[in-house]
Amino acid sequence: MNDRIHDVLIVGGGLVGASLACALDGSGLDVALVESESARMPMIADADARSLALAAASLNAFEALGVLRHLPAPPAPIRRIHVSRRGDFGTVLLRADEYGRDAFGGVVPAPALGAALQARLVELNGLHHLAGAKLVALRECDGVREADIQRADACVTIKARLVVGADGTGSMVRKALGIDATTHDYAQHLFAGSVRASRPSDGQAWERFTEHGPVALLPRSTGPLPSNTYGCICTVPAAAAPRVAALDDAGFMALLQERFGWRAGRFVAVGRRSGHPLRQLVATRLIATRAVLMGNAAQTLHPIGAQGFNLGLRDALTLAELLRDACDGDTGSDALLAAYAQRRAADRAQTMAFSDGLARMTSNPALPLRALRSMALGALGAIPELRARLASGAMGFRGVVPQLARDPAPQARVAS
Ligand SMILES: Cc1cc2nc3c(=O)[nH]c(=O)nc-3n(C[C@H](O)[C@H](O)[C@H](O)COP(=O)(O)OP(=O)(O)OC[C@H]3O[C@@H](n4cnc5c(N)ncnc54)[C@H](O)[C@@H]3O)c2cc1C
């Protein structure tokens, strides 16, 4: 066993773990990152056809962390968000310019973001990065954490003052720490891909709820000209997933048109799709002795409202900020961990309640709820304070906003 004791061991080099490694660059801390997939594989497979909506706060952070410059094209700005529900009255149109901003955030293809983070990881100085390295056991020993890491045929033990579980929904770290999690199966399956429509997006995102779950279009940038290409999601009941997965392009396009309607015009082409079962997982605690959870390991959300990664990134930025402030102290101290749990509590609770509430309420066909929903959408459209709250959530400015996620120059800011 090696006697080196790392300040921080990050388990999981997905979007959140890799972002944490980037945010700790230059902190002077001795950081190790272990990821079970091999380095040659992008952290998001090319087959993943999702478009990720990144909040303005996340874009601020990625700009500051030097990640955005590795994207093949800049994120497509989301300037307006239109929300409606099939069969209910009332719609909401949120406009970024009402809040003194150009955009609520931007859209990037998931594999492009994964590749950009990989490219940035390669540039980091001093990161001890082990790919193809899987955590198989974790224990506490003599005041530090010891992690057994399986790599090819060999098993090595890594010691650290703090272990970060960024290892996704099935988190081995969470299980090894004995942290319970509550789960909920939405019994829905989401298909993500791209679609070309007869009308240009011009920065408009559409969120349309139906009794079978949400359908959404996100603007995609293809250059300086107005783009007719959107990232799309189409949610179906889990039982219908095999049938929808087997549809050809024309069949999927017809389904999307029927579910979404004609607000973006006629759909004329669709790209390849990826399918995703929808489950919620919420860890009952974020911290244990010399360990924290973040990202999907801490909370896996319904993707409605595009909050999951944005929230996980704020987990990572917050921990990085606390670790930098405590740079000459013990990175796994009880005080630091308590501060992390406390700083994440409000943002986490609000974002989870928003995503879960929206997912459950909008897919319930009961008649009294329809009336309530119509009233709620009407109120959202008419009451400025409610609209402002929704807008600040969409921009990622919730709770204690980490320094790196704040606007670089003073601008009009929506109260959270
Ligand atoms: C259809 C869909 C659309 C979405 N759209 C959006 C959106 O628009 N905006 C948004 O903000 N969020 C969105 N999300 C949520 C977002 O994708 C997730 O929140 C985010 O990817 C979570 O990243 P993570 O790094 O926490 O977890 P993961 O991506 O699961 O990464 C975990 C990593 O840990 C590694 N690992 C696992 N076990 C071990 C081990 N034992 N040892 C070492 N490594 C290990 C894995 O290989 C993996 O690389 C969407 C989700 C879905 C399903």
The ligand as an ORCA input file, in Angstrom:
! r2SCAN-3c Opt
* xyz 0 1
  C     -32.966     12.069    -20.417
  C     -32.214     12.980    -19.490
  C     -32.062     14.318    -19.820
  C     -31.375     15.169    -18.946
  N     -31.266     16.497    -19.280
  C     -30.654     17.346    -18.414
  C     -30.540     18.741    -18.717
  O     -30.968     19.213    -19.777
  N     -29.934     19.550    -17.806
  C     -29.447     19.061    -16.617
  O     -28.935     19.842    -15.806
  N     -29.520     17.739    -16.315
  C     -30.099     16.884    -17.177
  N     -30.161     15.539    -16.886
  C     -29.501     15.033    -15.649
  C     -27.993     14.795    -15.863
  O     -27.777     13.998    -16.983
  C     -27.390     14.138    -14.630
  O     -27.778     14.859    -13.493
  C     -25.865     14.110    -14.677
  O     -25.410     13.492    -15.839
  C     -25.299     13.397    -13.449
  O     -23.897     13.341    -13.536
  P     -23.044     12.565    -12.429
  O     -21.619     12.834    -12.795
  O     -23.519     12.892    -11.069
  O     -23.412     11.037    -12.630
  P     -23.017     10.046    -13.813
  O     -23.128     10.735    -15.110
  O     -23.819      8.813    -13.614
  O     -21.474      9.726    -13.570
  C     -21.040      8.831    -12.587
  C     -19.666      8.309    -13.007
  O     -19.157      7.473    -11.981
  C     -18.530      6.342    -12.549
  N     -18.583      5.258    -11.550
  C     -19.675      4.595    -11.114
  N     -19.341      3.689    -10.185
  C     -17.992      3.790    -10.025
  C     -17.052      3.100     -9.197
  N     -17.427      2.124     -8.340
  N     -15.737      3.449     -9.291
  C     -15.342      4.432    -10.148
  N     -16.194      5.109    -10.943
  C     -17.508      4.793    -10.885
  C     -19.374      6.047    -13.800
  O     -18.637      5.306    -14.752
  C     -19.708      7.466    -14.264
  O     -18.767      7.964    -15.194
  C     -30.833     14.666    -17.737
  C     -30.968     13.307    -17.427
  C     -31.660     12.469    -18.285
  C     -31.818     11.013    -17.908
*
